[in-house]
Amino acid sequence: MDLKLDHHTQDDTEIVVVEGEIDVYTAPRLRELLIDLVNKGNFHLVVNMEKVEFLDSTGLGVLVGGLKRVRAHDGTLDLVCTQERILKIFRITGLTKVFGIYESVQDAIDKRKSK
């Protein structure tokens, strides 16, 4: 399975839609997109992972790297994920304490705006 990436702006937040597998082969494409978005001044990101079928440690590293980049600009990087098999990876690694993980893009946007 390949990786499909798309992004759009919604309520002053850049939404990154990811579909497929985030692994050692495809993760560099996601990393480049996140770097590009931050370099263009997008510091509030939501990564929609609802259609992600597989996530490995390389993919986790890309997400953590993206989080570090936006936080350097007082930004946020939240995730949308309801799939138990993907959520389990975040729980096992303790990353549920690092990322905001929401059930929908709108939930993530609303939470950031309420802070």
ABEGO torsion letter per residue (X at the ends): XBBBBBBBBBGGBBBBBBBEBBBAAAAAAAAAAAAAAAAAGBABBBBBAAABABBBAAAAAAAAAAAAAAAAAGBBBBBBBABAAAAAAAAAAGAAAABBBBABAAAAAAAAAAX
